[in-house]
Amino acid sequence: MPEPWYDPESGYLHLDAYVAKRPSYRKVMEDGHVSEEEVAEQAGRVIARLKDVEAIADPAARKVAIDALCEMAVLYTLERHRHDKVM
């Protein structure tokens, strides 16, 4: 069984665990500094993965994937905004 995306009891996403395991994240964070070039490279990886999804997903699955990604982006933006207000 694949690792769950979220805790079914609390509803919290397991994104931090997924991110921490990603080689792309680990490589960038080795020096603790995130450069513009590294952000651009990551954006390229995202576009490549989205193209992979487009190539294999039927229209209904594509819509679900886009909706999920957009809602995740909203969540990320809200968390960043909340964090910036606290700091």
LOSETOR-171990 format. One record per atom (N, C-alpha, C): atom name; x, y, z. Coordinates in Angstrom, 2 decimals. Example, Ala and Ser with C-alpha at 12.3 -4.5 7.8 and 13.67 -1.06 7.14 Angstrom:
LOSETOR-171990
<"N",<13.19,-5.69,7.80>>
<"CA",<12.30,-4.50,7.80>>
<"C",<13.20,-3.30,7.80>>
<"N",<12.85,-2.25,7.08>>
<"CA",<13.67,-1.06,7.14>>
<"C",<12.90,0.03,7.87>>
***
This chain:
LOSETOR-171990
<"N",<0.85,-1.18,0.00>>
<"CA",<0.00,0.00,0.00>>
<"C",<0.89,1.25,0.00>>
<"N",<0.61,2.20,-0.87>>
<"CA",<1.42,3.42,-0.89>>
<"C",<1.25,4.24,0.39>>
<"N",<2.26,5.06,0.64>>
<"CA",<2.21,5.94,1.80>>
<"C",<1.03,6.91,1.65>>
<"N",<0.20,7.08,2.69>>
<"CA",<-0.96,7.96,2.57>>
<"C",<-0.56,9.43,2.43>>
<"N",<-1.40,10.18,1.74>>
<"CA",<-1.16,11.62,1.53>>
<"C",<-1.56,12.44,2.74>>
<"N",<-2.44,11.87,3.56>>
<"CA",<-2.95,12.61,4.71>>
<"C",<-3.32,11.63,5.81>>
<"N",<-3.43,12.15,7.03>>
<"CA",<-3.85,11.35,8.18>>
<"C",<-5.38,11.30,8.16>>
<"N",<-5.97,10.12,8.04>>
<"CA",<-7.42,10.04,7.95>>
<"C",<-8.14,10.50,9.22>>
<"N",<-7.47,10.44,10.36>>
<"CA",<-8.10,10.87,11.61>>
<"C",<-8.07,12.39,11.77>>
<"N",<-6.89,12.99,11.55>>
<"CA",<-6.76,14.43,11.76>>
<"C",<-7.05,15.24,10.50>>
<"N",<-6.88,14.61,9.34>>
<"CA",<-7.05,15.32,8.08>>
<"C",<-5.82,16.11,7.66>>
<"N",<-4.74,16.05,8.45>>
<"CA",<-3.52,16.79,8.10>>
<"C",<-2.79,16.10,6.95>>
<"N",<-2.28,16.91,6.05>>
<"CA",<-1.49,16.40,4.94>>
<"C",<-0.13,15.94,5.42>>
<"N",<0.42,14.95,4.75>>
<"CA",<1.75,14.44,5.06>>
<"C",<2.79,15.04,4.12>>
<"N",<2.55,16.24,3.64>>
<"CA",<3.45,16.83,2.65>>
<"C",<4.86,17.03,3.17>>
<"N",<5.01,17.42,4.43>>
<"CA",<6.35,17.63,4.97>>
<"C",<7.19,16.36,4.86>>
<"N",<6.59,15.22,5.15>>
<"CA",<7.31,13.95,5.06>>
<"C",<7.69,13.65,3.61>>
<"N",<6.78,13.90,2.69>>
<"CA",<7.08,13.68,1.28>>
<"C",<8.19,14.61,0.81>>
<"N",<8.08,15.88,1.16>>
<"CA",<9.08,16.87,0.74>>
<"C",<10.46,16.50,1.27>>
<"N",<10.54,16.13,2.54>>
<"CA",<11.83,15.82,3.17>>
<"C",<12.53,14.65,2.48>>
<"N",<11.78,13.78,1.85>>
<"CA",<12.35,12.61,1.17>>
<"C",<12.75,12.91,-0.28>>
<"N",<12.30,14.02,-0.83>>
<"CA",<12.57,14.34,-2.23>>
<"C",<14.05,14.68,-2.43>>
<"N",<14.72,14.00,-3.36>>
<"CA",<16.12,14.34,-3.64>>
<"C",<16.29,15.81,-4.06>>
<"N",<15.34,16.35,-4.78>>
<"CA",<15.45,17.74,-5.22>>
<"C",<15.47,18.69,-4.02>>
<"N",<14.65,18.43,-3.03>>
<"CA",<14.62,19.26,-1.82>>
<"C",<15.91,19.08,-1.02>>
<"N",<16.31,17.85,-0.84>>
<"CA",<17.51,17.58,-0.03>>
<"C",<18.75,18.21,-0.64>>
<"N",<18.85,18.17,-1.97>>
<"CA",<20.01,18.76,-2.65>>
<"C",<20.05,20.27,-2.44>>
<"N",<18.91,20.92,-2.63>>
<"CA",<18.86,22.39,-2.48>>
<"C",<19.16,22.79,-1.04>>
<"N",<18.66,22.04,-0.08>>
<"CA",<18.79,22.42,1.32>>
<"C",<20.12,22.03,1.96>>
<"N",<20.99,21.35,1.22>>
<"CA",<22.29,20.96,1.78>>
<"C",<23.04,22.13,2.38>>
<"N",<23.02,23.28,1.70>>
<"CA",<23.75,24.44,2.20>>
<"C",<22.86,25.43,2.96>>
<"N",<21.56,25.11,3.05>>
<"CA",<20.65,25.98,3.79>>
<"C",<20.28,27.26,3.06>>
<"N",<20.71,27.40,1.82>>
<"CA",<20.42,28.60,1.03>>
<"C",<19.69,28.19,-0.24>>
<"N",<18.64,28.92,-0.58>>
<"CA",<17.87,28.65,-1.79>>
<"C",<18.13,29.78,-2.77>>
<"N",<18.78,29.45,-3.87>>
<"CA",<19.12,30.47,-4.87>>
<"C",<18.00,30.61,-5.90>>
<"N",<18.04,31.71,-6.64>>
<"CA",<17.07,31.92,-7.72>>
<"C",<17.20,30.82,-8.76>>
<"N",<18.43,30.41,-9.03>>
<"CA",<18.66,29.34,-10.00>>
<"C",<18.01,28.03,-9.54>>
<"N",<18.13,27.72,-8.26>>
<"CA",<17.52,26.50,-7.73>>
<"C",<16.00,26.56,-7.80>>
<"N",<15.43,27.72,-7.55>>
<"CA",<13.98,27.88,-7.67>>
<"C",<13.57,27.68,-9.12>>
<"N",<14.31,28.26,-10.06>>
<"CA",<14.01,28.10,-11.48>>
<"C",<14.11,26.64,-11.91>>
<"N",<15.13,25.94,-11.41>>
<"CA",<15.28,24.51,-11.72>>
<"C",<14.10,23.71,-11.18>>
<"N",<13.65,24.05,-9.97>>
<"CA",<12.51,23.35,-9.39>>
<"C",<11.25,23.63,-10.19>>
<"N",<11.07,24.86,-10.63>>
<"CA",<9.92,25.20,-11.47>>
<"C",<9.95,24.36,-12.75>>
<"N",<11.12,24.15,-13.30>>
<"CA",<11.26,23.30,-14.49>>
<"C",<10.85,21.86,-14.21>>
<"N",<11.23,21.35,-13.02>>
<"CA",<10.82,19.99,-12.65>>
<"C",<9.31,19.90,-12.51>>
<"N",<8.70,20.92,-11.95>>
<"CA",<7.24,20.92,-11.79>>
<"C",<6.57,20.88,-13.16>>
<"N",<7.02,21.74,-14.07>>
<"CA",<6.44,21.76,-15.42>>
<"C",<6.60,20.41,-16.10>>
<"N",<7.77,19.79,-15.95>>
<"CA",<7.99,18.47,-16.55>>
<"C",<7.02,17.44,-16.00>>
<"N",<6.79,17.45,-14.68>>
<"CA",<5.85,16.49,-14.09>>
<"C",<4.42,16.77,-14.54>>
<"N",<4.06,18.06,-14.65>>
<"CA",<2.72,18.39,-15.13>>
<"C",<2.52,17.91,-16.57>>
<"N",<3.54,18.02,-17.38>>
<"CA",<3.46,17.50,-18.75>>
<"C",<3.29,15.99,-18.75>>
<"N",<3.96,15.31,-17.81>>
<"CA",<3.79,13.86,-17.67>>
<"C",<2.33,13.52,-17.35>>
<"N",<1.74,14.28,-16.43>>
<"CA",<0.33,14.05,-16.07>>
<"C",<-0.56,14.30,-17.27>>
<"N",<-0.33,15.39,-17.99>>
<"CA",<-1.14,15.69,-19.17>>
<"C",<-1.08,14.56,-20.19>>
<"N",<0.07,13.94,-20.32>>
<"CA",<0.25,12.89,-21.32>>
<"C",<-0.51,11.61,-20.99>>
<"N",<-0.74,11.36,-19.72>>
<"CA",<-1.37,10.08,-19.34>>
<"C",<-2.77,10.21,-18.77>>
<"N",<-3.19,11.40,-18.40>>
<"CA",<-4.48,11.56,-17.72>>
<"C",<-5.60,11.84,-18.71>>
<"N",<-6.73,11.20,-18.46>>
<"CA",<-7.91,11.54,-19.25>>
<"C",<-8.43,12.89,-18.75>>
<"N",<-9.37,13.52,-19.47>>
<"CA",<-9.82,14.86,-19.06>>
<"C",<-10.36,14.93,-17.63>>
<"N",<-11.08,13.92,-17.18>>
<"CA",<-11.63,13.95,-15.81>>
<"C",<-10.50,13.88,-14.78>>
<"N",<-9.53,13.00,-14.99>>
<"CA",<-8.40,12.89,-14.06>>
<"C",<-7.56,14.15,-14.09>>
<"N",<-7.41,14.74,-15.27>>
<"CA",<-6.64,15.98,-15.39>>
<"C",<-7.30,17.09,-14.59>>
<"N",<-8.64,17.18,-14.66>>
<"CA",<-9.36,18.21,-13.91>>
<"C",<-9.19,18.00,-12.41>>
<"N",<-9.29,16.77,-11.95>>
<"CA",<-9.11,16.48,-10.52>>
<"C",<-7.69,16.85,-10.09>>
<"N",<-6.69,16.50,-10.91>>
<"CA",<-5.30,16.82,-10.57>>
<"C",<-5.09,18.32,-10.50>>
<"N",<-5.62,19.06,-11.47>>
<"CA",<-5.48,20.52,-11.48>>
<"C",<-6.16,21.12,-10.26>>
<"N",<-7.37,20.66,-9.95>>
<"CA",<-8.08,21.18,-8.78>>
<"C",<-7.29,20.91,-7.50>>
<"N",<-6.76,19.70,-7.36>>
<"CA",<-5.98,19.36,-6.16>>
<"C",<-4.73,20.21,-6.06>>
<"N",<-4.03,20.39,-7.17>>
<"CA",<-2.82,21.22,-7.16>>
<"C",<-3.14,22.67,-6.82>>
<"N",<-4.22,23.18,-7.37>>
<"CA",<-4.60,24.57,-7.08>>
<"C",<-4.98,24.74,-5.62>>
<"N",<-5.74,23.81,-5.06>>
<"CA",<-6.12,23.91,-3.66>>
<"C",<-4.89,23.77,-2.76>>
<"N",<-3.93,22.92,-3.16>>
<"CA",<-2.69,22.80,-2.40>>
<"C",<-1.90,24.10,-2.46>>
<"N",<-1.91,24.75,-3.62>>
<"CA",<-1.23,26.04,-3.75>>
<"C",<-1.89,27.09,-2.87>>
<"N",<-3.22,27.07,-2.79>>
<"CA",<-3.93,27.99,-1.90>>
<"C",<-3.52,27.72,-0.45>>
<"N",<-3.50,26.46,-0.05>>
<"CA",<-3.09,26.10,1.31>>
<"C",<-1.68,26.59,1.60>>
<"N",<-0.76,26.35,0.68>>
<"CA",<0.62,26.79,0.85>>
<"C",<0.69,28.31,1.01>>
<"N",<-0.04,29.03,0.18>>
<"CA",<-0.04,30.49,0.23>>
<"C",<-0.62,30.99,1.55>>
<"N",<-1.70,30.37,2.01>>
<"CA",<-2.30,30.76,3.29>>
<"C",<-1.34,30.51,4.44>>
<"N",<-0.68,29.35,4.43>>
<"CA",<0.29,29.03,5.49>>
<"C",<1.44,30.03,5.48>>
<"N",<1.93,30.37,4.31>>
<"CA",<3.01,31.36,4.20>>
<"C",<2.56,32.71,4.72>>
<"N",<1.36,33.10,4.35>>
<"CA",<0.82,34.39,4.79>>
<"C",<0.68,34.40,6.31>>
<"N",<0.15,33.32,6.87>>
<"CA",<-0.03,33.23,8.32>>
<"C",<1.33,33.26,9.02>>
<"N",<2.29,32.55,8.48>>
<"CA",<3.63,32.51,9.06>>
<"C",<4.28,33.89,9.01>>
<"N",<4.15,34.58,7.88>>
<"CA",<4.73,35.92,7.74>>
<"C",<4.12,36.90,8.73>>
<"N",<2.84,36.76,9.02>>
<"CA",<2.17,37.64,9.98>>
<"C",<2.67,37.40,11.39>>
<"N",<2.98,36.14,11.71>>
<"CA",<3.46,35.78,13.05>>
<"C",<4.89,36.26,13.25>>
<"N",<5.68,36.23,12.20>>
<"CA",<7.09,36.60,12.31>>
<"C",<7.20,38.07,12.37>>
***
